[in-house]
């Protein structure tokens, strides 16, 4: 369904898209589950507590893991119907040419899908069986969905929606079909919004068989950039609301890190405070902070855990098991003139709150070439203390080699630990390549086992001039191993001759594009020393008709009208089998043909005899044949149309405004 038209797209669990890129699938089990839309903002695992500060992105671990779903879709856009076609049906045939499946689509006069059915071909009767799945949708005049339901395989789900005057969803009710075919409520959500359409309050309920029962009550606040600044959650214990979690958040409004790479997290948090509800009140137990310099780089980071015994933010309190690592720490990072991190230091608070002690440092030494590429060695140095926190020494048991190109993209990683023999032992190595546009061209990963470097994963990608992937190849390591040539410090990010050794081809994909759309994809697997066929897809687009000029079911993603799709399969002899999906269209009219009474277009007549239609009509008139359910089954510009290959049944023949029924035996 169109996300603009739904209350919450996450709630629509049974809608099946009819797109070229995604193979058609069928749900065998329908479920309607409503989960809270508001939730606490989480951060990735903190890095300073164990002294692993990345040389390129020291703040990466503190960026938001995922944005909470708090903003509702706005009022749906009403589409014009003038001069538009609609997709009526898709017929799938097996590789041997026999019929397999029929999908039928029905629309209202505004082009919104109101029904979809799935049928299987019955070879014994020579006709399509009754629908195995049926989907129904109801829309209001503003293009907002009021209800949707799916029925099939002895079950079904239904969802109903209500909106406020701004077109924002304020209620969602889910139903499940019982064994007797009755709709039974399962869950309900109610929602309120701020002036920027962010959800600020929600209630969820469950159905106990006779009435709605409280389940969850969540509150949220947002800043003027729609970033969540607060969250409070409650659950119902049967008699009262009990607090589950609470958080406060502050976001950095300064410049973006100048070395920010597109595709990584852009939003950064300067403060995060978490609360637990204990003894009927909220207790502040955790704080995370980031500090940024004038360039937008993180220069400070820390976590605080409140200790109830000492009444201070000194860590050491697991809060009854809620915290796995109850450590209070802070870190500082410095950078060179190129913006690369060269030093970080971490302090920890003493568990008895007596003070702070330096836990260790991570220095990184970088070397640059004339083109701005850099390679460096980062060492993790931990300080050793006695029971009185007097420093007695330091250890270095972990180091990492890094490589970055001039665009600040990682090209090389080599992780090492100090072994029992006192020698550095490698854990893994990674190498990455990019084209001039910064797109990944290869990824190579090795693991070390017993001192031998073993290939693990090797992927290569080739692009066309428009940035489309035209070939990708996956490889894995064989059962052997390759000893590295030369010391790690002399190898670096460049591809060495031995890097290409020990790999075995696994998968290959080849793509072809026209007008920016993928029209062919063929997948292969490596077997017996050669690439063998596996799976693929061919798409025939009508490039003269853009997708926005045709009415499709909600959620359509392809750029052009589709004529047909062939899904390819291996035939066992390194060839291809093809299952074809043919797409049938007609002009947008009211759903189904309705009655077949002719409107009497002048100069049009149709006669049916011996499995052939004879048509008299003006030049340019198109003959369209519909099933009784309104599905377009055939289109022709000829004046003699053979229908002997069509299943027995009742059909409606339309030529312009002329309509007539025929009965094929």
C-alpha positions as CSV (number, residue, x, y, z in Angstrom):
1,X,0.0,0.0,0.0
2,X,1.1,3.6,-0.5
3,X,2.8,4.8,2.6
4,X,1.2,8.2,2.2
5,X,-2.2,6.7,2.4
6,X,-1.8,4.4,5.3
7,X,-2.0,5.1,9.0
8,X,1.2,3.1,9.5
9,X,2.8,1.0,6.8
10,X,4.2,-1.3,9.4
11,X,0.7,-2.4,10.2
12,X,-0.1,-3.5,6.7
13,X,1.5,-7.0,7.0
14,X,-0.4,-8.7,4.2
15,X,-0.1,-6.4,1.2
16,X,1.7,-8.1,-1.7
17,X,3.3,-5.8,-4.2
18,X,3.2,-6.4,-8.0
19,X,6.6,-5.1,-9.0
20,X,9.0,-6.3,-11.6
21,X,12.0,-6.4,-9.3
22,X,10.3,-8.4,-6.5
23,X,9.0,-11.9,-7.3
24,X,5.4,-12.4,-6.4
25,X,4.9,-14.1,-3.1
26,X,1.9,-15.4,-1.2
27,X,1.3,-15.3,2.5
28,X,0.3,-18.7,3.9
29,X,-0.5,-17.4,7.4
30,X,-2.2,-14.1,8.0
31,X,-1.5,-12.3,11.3
32,X,-2.6,-8.8,12.5
33,X,-0.2,-7.6,15.2
34,X,0.0,-4.1,16.5
35,X,3.3,-3.0,18.2
36,X,4.0,0.4,19.7
37,X,5.1,3.1,17.3
38,X,7.0,5.1,19.9
39,X,10.1,3.8,21.5
40,X,13.2,4.8,23.3
41,X,16.1,6.1,21.3
42,X,19.0,3.7,21.5
43,X,22.7,4.2,20.8
44,X,25.2,1.6,19.6
45,X,27.5,-0.1,22.0
46,X,29.8,2.4,23.7
47,X,33.4,2.3,22.6
48,X,35.5,4.2,25.0
49,X,34.9,1.8,27.9
50,X,37.1,-0.8,26.3
51,X,39.4,1.5,24.4
52,X,38.4,0.7,20.9
53,X,38.3,4.1,19.2
54,X,38.1,3.9,15.4
55,X,40.8,5.9,13.7
56,X,38.4,7.4,11.2
57,X,35.0,7.7,12.9
58,X,35.5,8.0,16.6
59,X,31.9,9.1,17.1
60,X,30.4,6.3,15.0
61,X,29.4,4.3,18.0
62,X,27.5,7.1,19.5
63,X,25.3,7.9,16.6
64,X,21.6,6.9,16.5
65,X,21.1,3.2,15.8
66,X,17.7,3.7,14.2
67,X,15.3,6.6,14.1
68,X,12.1,6.0,16.1
69,X,8.9,5.8,14.0
70,X,7.0,8.8,15.2
71,X,5.9,10.7,12.2
72,X,2.7,9.8,10.4
73,X,2.1,10.0,6.7
74,X,0.3,13.1,5.6
75,X,-2.9,13.4,3.5
76,X,-2.7,11.2,0.4
77,X,-2.3,12.9,-3.0
78,X,-5.4,12.6,-5.1
79,X,-4.5,11.4,-8.6
80,X,-6.1,12.5,-11.8
81,X,-7.9,9.9,-13.9
82,X,-7.8,11.5,-17.3
83,X,-6.2,9.4,-20.0
84,X,-5.0,6.7,-17.6
85,X,-4.8,3.0,-18.0
86,X,-5.1,0.5,-15.1
87,X,-3.5,-2.8,-14.6
88,X,-6.3,-5.4,-14.6
89,X,-4.6,-8.7,-14.2
90,X,-1.4,-10.7,-14.3
91,X,-1.4,-14.2,-15.7
92,X,1.5,-16.5,-14.9
93,X,2.3,-19.4,-17.2
94,X,4.7,-22.3,-16.4
95,X,7.8,-23.0,-18.3
96,X,5.9,-25.5,-20.5
97,X,3.3,-22.9,-21.4
98,X,0.5,-24.1,-19.2
99,X,-1.4,-21.6,-17.0
100,X,-0.4,-21.3,-13.4
101,X,-1.8,-18.3,-11.6
102,X,-4.1,-15.3,-12.1
103,X,-4.0,-12.1,-10.2
104,X,-6.9,-9.7,-10.6
105,X,-6.9,-6.0,-9.6
106,X,-10.0,-3.8,-9.1
107,X,-10.1,0.0,-8.6
108,X,-12.5,2.8,-7.7
109,X,-13.1,5.7,-10.0
110,X,-10.1,7.6,-8.5
111,X,-7.7,4.8,-9.4
112,X,-7.4,3.4,-5.8
113,X,-7.2,-0.4,-5.6
114,X,-10.3,-1.8,-3.8
115,X,-9.9,-5.5,-4.4
116,X,-7.2,-8.0,-5.4
117,X,-7.7,-11.7,-5.9
118,X,-5.3,-14.7,-6.6
119,X,-6.5,-17.8,-8.5
120,X,-4.8,-21.0,-9.5
121,X,-5.5,-22.7,-12.8
122,X,-7.4,-26.0,-12.6
123,X,-6.3,-28.2,-15.5
124,X,-9.1,-30.7,-14.9
125,X,-11.9,-28.1,-15.4
126,X,-10.0,-25.9,-17.8
127,X,-10.8,-22.8,-15.7
128,X,-9.5,-20.6,-12.9
129,X,-10.4,-21.9,-9.4
130,X,-12.1,-19.6,-6.9
131,X,-9.7,-17.2,-5.2
132,X,-7.2,-18.7,-2.8
133,X,-6.4,-15.2,-1.5
134,X,-8.6,-12.1,-1.6
135,X,-7.6,-8.5,-0.4
136,X,-10.1,-5.7,0.0
137,X,-9.5,-2.0,0.6
138,X,-11.8,0.9,1.4
139,X,-10.7,4.5,0.9
140,X,-12.3,7.8,1.8
141,X,-12.7,10.7,-0.6
142,X,-9.3,12.2,0.4
143,X,-7.4,9.0,-0.6
144,X,-6.9,7.7,2.9
145,X,-7.4,4.1,3.6
146,X,-10.2,3.3,6.0
147,X,-9.9,-0.5,6.1
148,X,-8.0,-3.4,4.5
149,X,-8.4,-7.1,4.9
150,X,-6.9,-10.3,3.6
151,X,-8.7,-13.7,3.5
152,X,-7.3,-17.0,2.5
153,X,-6.2,-20.5,3.5
154,X,-8.9,-20.7,6.2
155,X,-7.9,-17.4,8.0
156,X,-7.7,-13.7,7.6
157,X,-6.8,-10.4,9.0
158,X,-8.5,-7.0,9.0
159,X,-7.4,-3.5,9.9
160,X,-9.5,-0.4,10.3
161,X,-8.2,3.2,10.5
162,X,-9.5,6.6,11.7
163,X,-7.9,10.0,11.0
164,X,-8.1,13.6,12.3
165,X,-8.8,16.7,10.2
166,X,-5.2,16.8,9.0
167,X,-5.3,13.3,7.7
168,X,-3.2,11.8,10.5
169,X,-4.1,8.4,11.8
170,X,-5.6,8.6,15.3
171,X,-6.8,5.0,15.6
172,X,-6.0,1.5,14.2
173,X,-7.9,-1.6,15.1
174,X,-6.7,-5.1,14.1
175,X,-8.9,-8.1,13.7
176,X,-8.3,-11.8,13.2
177,X,-10.7,-14.2,11.4
178,X,-11.7,-17.1,13.6
179,X,-12.5,-20.7,12.4
180,X,-16.1,-19.8,11.8
181,X,-15.3,-16.9,9.6
182,X,-16.1,-14.2,12.1
183,X,-13.9,-11.1,12.7
184,X,-12.5,-10.9,16.2
185,X,-10.7,-7.8,17.5
186,X,-7.1,-8.5,18.6
187,X,-5.4,-5.1,19.2
188,X,-6.0,-1.4,19.0
189,X,-3.8,1.8,18.9
190,X,-4.8,5.4,19.6
191,X,-2.5,8.3,18.6
192,X,-2.0,12.0,19.2
193,X,0.3,14.4,17.3
194,X,2.2,17.7,17.7
195,X,2.0,20.5,15.1
196,X,4.8,18.8,13.0
197,X,2.9,15.6,12.7
198,X,5.1,13.7,15.2
199,X,3.4,11.2,17.4
200,X,3.5,12.5,21.0
201,X,1.2,10.0,22.7
202,X,-0.1,6.5,22.0
203,X,-2.2,4.0,23.8
204,X,-2.3,0.3,22.8
205,X,-5.0,-2.2,23.9
206,X,-5.6,-5.9,23.6
207,X,-9.0,-7.6,23.4
208,X,-9.8,-10.1,26.2
209,X,-12.9,-11.5,24.4
210,X,-15.4,-9.0,25.8
211,X,-13.6,-5.6,26.1
212,X,-10.5,-3.6,25.4
213,X,-7.7,-4.0,28.0
214,X,-4.9,-1.5,28.5
215,X,-1.5,-2.7,27.2
216,X,0.9,0.2,26.7
217,X,0.9,4.0,27.1
218,X,3.8,5.9,25.5
219,X,4.7,9.6,25.4
220,X,7.3,11.4,23.3
221,X,8.5,15.0,22.7
222,X,10.3,16.4,19.6
223,X,12.3,19.4,18.7
224,X,11.6,21.7,15.7
225,X,13.7,19.4,13.5
226,X,11.5,16.4,14.4
227,X,14.3,14.8,16.5
228,X,13.0,13.0,19.5
229,X,13.9,14.8,22.7
230,X,12.0,12.6,25.2
231,X,10.3,9.3,25.7
232,X,8.2,7.8,28.6
233,X,6.8,4.4,28.4
234,X,4.3,2.6,30.6
235,X,2.7,-0.9,30.7
236,X,-0.6,-2.0,32.4
237,X,-0.1,-4.5,35.2
238,X,-3.9,-5.2,35.5
239,X,-4.7,-2.5,37.9
240,X,-2.4,0.5,37.1
241,X,0.2,1.9,34.7
242,X,3.7,0.9,35.6
243,X,6.7,2.8,34.1
244,X,8.9,0.7,31.8
245,X,11.5,3.2,30.4
246,X,12.1,6.9,30.1
247,X,14.7,8.9,28.3
248,X,15.8,12.5,27.5
249,X,17.9,13.4,24.4
250,X,19.8,16.5,23.1
251,X,21.1,16.7,19.6
252,X,24.1,18.5,18.1
253,X,23.2,21.4,15.8
254,X,26.7,22.3,14.7
255,X,28.5,21.4,11.4
256,X,28.8,17.9,10.2
257,X,32.1,16.2,10.5
258,X,34.0,17.3,7.4
259,X,35.1,13.7,6.8
260,X,31.6,12.4,7.0
261,X,31.0,9.8,4.3
262,X,27.6,9.6,2.7
263,X,25.6,6.6,3.9
264,X,26.8,6.7,7.5
265,X,24.7,8.1,10.3
266,X,24.5,11.9,10.1
267,X,22.7,12.8,13.3
268,X,24.6,13.0,16.5
269,X,23.5,13.1,20.1
270,X,25.2,15.3,22.7
271,X,23.2,13.9,25.7
272,X,21.2,10.8,26.5
273,X,19.7,10.2,29.9
274,X,17.9,7.0,30.8
275,X,15.6,6.3,33.7
276,X,14.1,3.3,35.4
277,X,10.9,3.1,37.4
278,X,11.8,1.9,40.9
279,X,9.4,1.9,43.9
280,X,6.9,3.9,41.9
281,X,9.1,6.7,40.8
282,X,11.5,7.4,38.0
283,X,15.2,7.1,38.9
284,X,17.9,8.6,36.7
285,X,20.5,5.8,36.3
286,X,22.4,6.4,33.1
287,X,23.9,9.3,31.1
288,X,25.8,9.3,27.7
289,X,27.4,12.4,26.3
290,X,29.3,13.5,23.2
291,X,31.3,16.7,22.8
292,X,32.0,18.2,19.4
293,X,34.6,20.8,18.3
294,X,33.9,23.7,15.9
295,X,34.5,21.4,12.9
296,X,31.8,18.9,14.0
297,X,34.3,16.2,15.1
298,X,33.8,14.3,18.4
299,X,36.5,15.4,20.9
300,X,34.9,14.0,24.0
301,X,32.7,11.1,24.9
302,X,31.5,9.4,28.1
303,X,29.0,7.3,30.1
304,X,27.9,7.7,33.6
305,X,26.1,5.1,35.8
306,X,24.5,6.2,39.1
307,X,25.5,4.2,42.1
308,X,22.7,4.1,44.7
309,X,25.0,3.0,47.5
310,X,27.3,6.0,47.2
311,X,24.7,8.4,45.8
312,X,27.1,9.4,43.0
313,X,27.7,8.9,39.3
314,X,30.6,6.5,39.8
315,X,29.4,3.3,38.2
316,X,29.5,-0.1,39.8
317,X,25.7,-0.5,40.2
318,X,24.1,-3.0,37.8
319,X,20.7,-1.7,38.7
320,X,19.3,-5.2,39.5
321,X,20.7,-6.6,36.3
322,X,19.5,-3.8,33.9
323,X,23.2,-3.0,33.1
324,X,25.7,-5.4,31.8
325,X,28.8,-3.1,32.2
326,X,28.0,-0.5,34.9
327,X,31.1,1.6,34.2
328,X,31.5,5.4,34.5
329,X,34.1,6.6,32.1
330,X,35.1,9.6,29.9
331,X,37.4,9.9,26.8
332,X,39.1,12.6,24.8
333,X,40.2,12.5,21.2
334,X,42.6,14.6,19.2
335,X,43.2,15.0,15.5
336,X,46.0,15.9,13.2
337,X,45.9,18.7,10.6
338,X,44.3,16.4,8.1
339,X,41.4,15.6,10.5
340,X,42.5,12.0,11.3
341,X,42.4,10.9,14.9
342,X,45.9,10.6,16.3
343,X,45.3,10.1,20.0
344,X,42.6,9.1,22.4
345,X,42.6,8.6,26.2
346,X,40.1,7.1,28.5
347,X,39.5,7.6,32.2
348,X,37.4,5.5,34.5
349,X,35.8,6.5,37.8
350,X,36.8,4.5,40.8
351,X,33.9,2.2,42.0
352,X,34.0,3.9,45.4
353,X,33.7,7.4,43.8
354,X,37.1,8.4,45.3
355,X,38.3,9.8,41.9
356,X,39.3,9.1,38.4
357,X,42.2,7.0,37.0
358,X,43.6,6.8,33.4
359,X,42.6,3.5,31.9
360,X,44.7,3.8,28.8
361,X,45.5,5.5,25.6
362,X,45.2,4.7,21.9
363,X,47.9,6.5,19.8
364,X,47.8,6.3,16.0
365,X,50.7,7.2,13.8
366,X,49.8,8.1,10.2
367,X,51.8,8.4,7.0
368,X,50.5,10.3,4.0
369,X,51.4,10.0,0.3
370,X,51.3,12.9,-2.2
371,X,47.8,12.0,-3.2
372,X,46.3,12.3,0.3
373,X,46.0,8.5,1.0
374,X,47.1,7.5,4.5
375,X,48.1,4.4,6.4
376,X,48.5,4.1,10.1
377,X,49.1,1.9,13.1
378,X,46.9,2.2,16.1
379,X,47.9,0.6,19.4
380,X,45.7,0.0,22.4
381,X,47.7,0.6,25.6
382,X,46.1,-0.3,28.9
383,X,47.5,0.9,32.3
384,X,48.0,-1.5,35.1
385,X,47.1,-0.5,38.8
386,X,47.4,-2.1,42.2
387,X,44.6,-2.4,44.7
388,X,45.1,1.2,45.7
389,X,45.0,2.5,42.1
390,X,48.7,3.2,42.0
391,X,49.9,2.8,38.4
392,X,52.4,-0.1,38.2
393,X,52.8,-0.5,34.5
394,X,51.2,-0.7,31.1
395,X,50.4,-3.3,28.5
396,X,49.8,-3.3,24.8
397,X,48.1,-6.4,23.6
398,X,46.1,-5.1,20.7
399,X,47.0,-3.2,17.5
400,X,45.4,-2.3,14.2
401,X,46.8,-1.3,10.9
402,X,44.5,1.1,8.9
403,X,44.5,2.4,5.4
404,X,42.3,5.2,4.0
405,X,42.1,6.8,0.6
406,X,42.1,10.6,-0.1
407,X,38.2,10.5,0.1
408,X,38.5,9.2,3.7
409,X,37.1,5.8,2.7
410,X,38.6,2.8,4.5
411,X,40.8,0.7,2.3
412,X,42.6,-1.6,4.7
413,X,42.2,-3.1,8.2
414,X,44.5,-5.6,9.9
415,X,43.7,-6.5,13.5
416,X,46.3,-8.2,15.7
417,X,46.6,-9.5,19.3
418,X,49.7,-10.2,21.3
419,X,50.1,-13.9,21.6
420,X,51.5,-16.0,24.5
421,X,54.8,-16.2,22.7
422,X,55.1,-12.4,22.7
423,X,54.6,-12.2,19.0
424,X,51.8,-10.3,17.2
425,X,49.2,-12.7,15.9
426,X,46.7,-11.6,13.3
427,X,43.0,-12.1,13.7
428,X,41.6,-10.8,10.5
429,X,42.3,-8.5,7.5
430,X,40.1,-6.5,5.3
431,X,40.7,-4.6,2.0
432,X,38.3,-2.4,0.1
433,X,38.4,-0.7,-3.3
434,X,36.3,2.1,-4.8
435,X,35.8,3.7,-8.2
436,X,36.1,7.4,-9.0
437,X,32.6,8.0,-7.8
438,X,33.3,6.4,-4.4
439,X,31.3,3.3,-5.2
440,X,32.6,0.0,-3.7
441,X,34.3,-2.2,-6.3
442,X,35.7,-4.9,-4.1
443,X,35.7,-6.2,-0.6
444,X,38.2,-8.9,0.6
445,X,38.2,-10.4,4.1
446,X,40.6,-13.0,5.6
447,X,40.7,-14.7,8.9
448,X,43.8,-16.1,10.6
449,X,43.8,-19.7,11.9
450,X,47.0,-21.1,13.5
451,X,49.1,-18.4,11.9
452,X,47.7,-19.0,8.4
453,X,45.7,-16.4,6.5
454,X,42.5,-18.1,5.2
455,X,40.3,-16.4,2.6
456,X,36.8,-15.8,3.8
457,X,34.8,-13.4,1.6
458,X,35.7,-11.7,-1.7
459,X,33.1,-9.6,-3.6
460,X,33.6,-7.5,-6.7
461,X,31.2,-5.1,-8.3
462,X,31.2,-3.5,-11.8
463,X,29.1,-0.4,-12.7
464,X,28.0,1.2,-15.9
465,X,28.4,4.9,-16.7
466,X,25.1,5.7,-14.8
467,X,26.2,3.9,-11.7
468,X,24.1,0.8,-12.2
469,X,25.5,-2.5,-11.1
470,X,26.1,-4.6,-14.2
471,X,28.1,-7.4,-12.7
472,X,28.8,-8.7,-9.2
473,X,30.8,-11.8,-8.3
474,X,31.0,-13.5,-4.9
475,X,33.8,-15.7,-3.8
476,X,34.6,-17.7,-0.7
477,X,37.8,-19.2,0.6
478,X,38.8,-22.8,-0.1
479,X,39.8,-25.2,2.6
480,X,43.5,-24.3,2.4
481,X,45.3,-21.2,3.5
482,X,47.8,-18.6,2.2
483,X,50.7,-17.4,4.3
484,X,51.1,-13.6,3.9
485,X,54.1,-12.3,2.0
486,X,56.1,-9.7,3.9
487,X,55.6,-8.1,7.2
488,X,52.2,-6.4,7.8
489,X,53.7,-2.9,7.9
490,X,55.1,-3.4,4.3
491,X,51.8,-4.8,2.8
492,X,49.3,-2.0,3.2
493,X,46.1,-1.4,1.3
494,X,47.3,-2.2,-2.2
495,X,46.4,-5.6,-3.7
496,X,49.3,-8.0,-3.4
497,X,49.7,-11.0,-5.7
498,X,48.9,-13.4,-2.9
499,X,45.7,-11.6,-2.2
500,X,44.2,-13.2,-5.3
501,X,45.1,-16.7,-4.1
502,X,42.9,-19.2,-2.4
503,X,39.5,-18.0,-3.6
504,X,36.7,-20.1,-5.1
505,X,33.9,-18.6,-7.2
506,X,30.4,-18.9,-5.6
507,X,27.9,-16.6,-7.2
508,X,27.6,-14.2,-10.1
509,X,25.0,-11.7,-11.2
510,X,24.8,-10.0,-14.6
511,X,22.4,-7.1,-15.1
512,X,21.3,-5.2,-18.2
513,X,19.6,-1.7,-18.1
514,X,17.6,0.3,-20.6
515,X,16.5,3.9,-19.9
516,X,17.8,3.5,-16.3
517,X,15.6,0.4,-15.6
518,X,16.8,-3.1,-15.2
519,X,15.5,-5.2,-18.0
520,X,17.6,-8.3,-17.5
521,X,19.2,-10.1,-14.5
522,X,20.9,-13.5,-14.7
523,X,22.3,-15.3,-11.7
524,X,24.9,-18.1,-11.8
525,X,26.6,-20.4,-9.4
526,X,30.0,-22.0,-9.7
527,X,30.0,-25.7,-10.3
528,X,32.4,-28.1,-11.8
529,X,34.8,-25.4,-12.8
530,X,32.3,-23.2,-14.7
531,X,29.5,-20.8,-14.2
532,X,26.1,-22.6,-14.3
533,X,22.6,-21.1,-14.6
534,X,20.7,-20.5,-11.4
535,X,18.0,-17.8,-11.5
536,X,17.1,-14.6,-13.1
537,X,14.5,-12.3,-14.6
538,X,13.7,-10.5,-17.8
539,X,11.4,-7.5,-18.0
540,X,9.7,-6.0,-21.0
541,X,8.8,-2.3,-20.3
542,X,6.8,0.0,-22.4
543,X,9.3,2.9,-22.3
544,X,6.7,5.2,-23.9
545,X,4.5,5.0,-20.8
546,X,5.8,6.1,-17.4
547,X,4.5,4.4,-14.3
548,X,2.8,7.6,-13.1
549,X,0.7,7.4,-16.3
550,X,-0.8,4.1,-15.3
551,X,-2.8,3.0,-12.3
552,X,-1.2,0.2,-10.5
553,X,-1.9,-1.4,-7.1
554,X,-0.5,0.7,-4.2
555,X,3.2,0.3,-3.6
556,X,4.2,0.0,-7.2
557,X,7.9,0.8,-7.6
558,X,8.8,0.2,-11.3
559,X,9.5,3.3,-13.5
560,X,7.5,2.2,-16.5
561,X,4.5,0.3,-17.6
562,X,5.3,-3.5,-17.8
563,X,4.3,-5.7,-20.7
564,X,5.6,-9.0,-19.3
565,X,8.1,-10.5,-17.0
566,X,9.9,-13.8,-17.3
567,X,11.3,-15.4,-14.2
568,X,14.2,-17.6,-15.1
569,X,15.2,-20.9,-13.6
570,X,18.1,-23.3,-14.2
571,X,17.0,-26.2,-16.4
572,X,19.7,-28.6,-15.1
573,X,21.7,-28.5,-18.4
574,X,23.2,-25.0,-18.0
575,X,20.3,-23.5,-19.8
576,X,17.2,-21.6,-18.8
577,X,13.6,-22.3,-18.1
578,X,11.1,-19.3,-18.0
579,X,7.9,-18.8,-16.2
580,X,6.1,-15.8,-17.7
581,X,3.9,-13.1,-16.2
582,X,1.8,-11.3,-18.7
583,X,0.4,-7.9,-17.7
584,X,-3.1,-6.8,-19.0
585,X,-4.4,-3.2,-18.9
586,X,-7.5,-1.3,-19.8
587,X,-8.8,2.2,-19.6
588,X,-9.7,3.3,-16.1
589,X,-13.4,2.7,-15.6
590,X,-15.6,1.8,-12.7
591,X,-14.6,-1.5,-11.1
592,X,-15.7,-4.5,-13.2
593,X,-17.7,-4.3,-16.4
594,X,-21.1,-4.2,-14.7
595,X,-24.0,-5.0,-17.0
596,X,-23.2,-5.7,-20.6
597,X,-25.9,-3.6,-22.1
598,X,-24.5,-1.9,-25.2
599,X,-24.4,1.9,-25.3
600,X,-24.8,1.5,-29.0
601,X,-21.8,3.0,-30.6
602,X,-22.6,3.8,-34.2
603,X,-20.9,1.6,-36.7
604,X,-19.9,-1.1,-34.2
605,X,-21.1,-4.7,-34.2
606,X,-19.7,-8.0,-32.9
607,X,-20.6,-11.5,-33.9
608,X,-19.4,-14.7,-32.3
609,X,-19.1,-18.0,-34.2
610,X,-16.7,-21.0,-34.2
611,X,-14.4,-19.7,-31.6
612,X,-13.9,-16.4,-33.5
613,X,-15.2,-12.9,-33.0
614,X,-16.0,-10.9,-36.1
615,X,-15.9,-7.1,-35.4
616,X,-17.1,-4.2,-37.5
617,X,-15.8,-0.9,-36.1
618,X,-14.2,2.3,-37.2
619,X,-10.5,2.4,-37.9
620,X,-8.4,2.6,-34.7
621,X,-11.0,0.9,-32.5
622,X,-9.6,-1.6,-30.0
623,X,-11.4,-4.8,-29.0
624,X,-11.2,-5.7,-25.3
625,X,-12.4,-8.9,-23.8
626,X,-13.2,-9.1,-20.1
627,X,-14.0,-11.9,-17.7
628,X,-17.2,-11.5,-15.7
629,X,-15.1,-10.3,-12.8
630,X,-13.9,-7.3,-14.8
631,X,-10.5,-8.7,-15.6
632,X,-9.1,-7.8,-19.0
633,X,-8.1,-11.1,-20.6
634,X,-7.4,-10.0,-24.2
635,X,-6.8,-6.9,-26.3
636,X,-6.7,-6.7,-30.1
637,X,-6.8,-4.2,-32.9
638,X,-7.8,-6.9,-35.4
639,X,-11.3,-7.3,-36.8
640,X,-11.2,-11.1,-36.5
641,X,-10.2,-12.3,-33.0
642,X,-9.6,-15.9,-32.2
643,X,-10.9,-17.0,-28.7
644,X,-10.7,-20.7,-29.0
645,X,-7.7,-20.9,-26.5
646,X,-9.7,-19.1,-23.8
647,X,-11.4,-21.1,-21.0
648,X,-15.1,-21.8,-21.2
649,X,-17.2,-19.1,-19.5
650,X,-19.0,-15.9,-19.9
651,X,-17.1,-12.9,-21.3
652,X,-17.9,-9.2,-22.1
653,X,-16.6,-7.8,-25.4
654,X,-16.1,-4.0,-25.4
655,X,-15.4,-1.9,-28.5
656,X,-15.4,1.8,-27.5
657,X,-18.8,2.3,-25.8
658,X,-20.3,-0.8,-27.3
659,X,-20.6,-3.9,-25.0
660,X,-21.9,-7.4,-25.5
661,X,-21.8,-10.7,-23.8
662,X,-20.6,-14.0,-25.3
663,X,-20.8,-17.5,-23.8
664,X,-17.8,-19.7,-24.7
665,X,-18.5,-23.4,-24.4
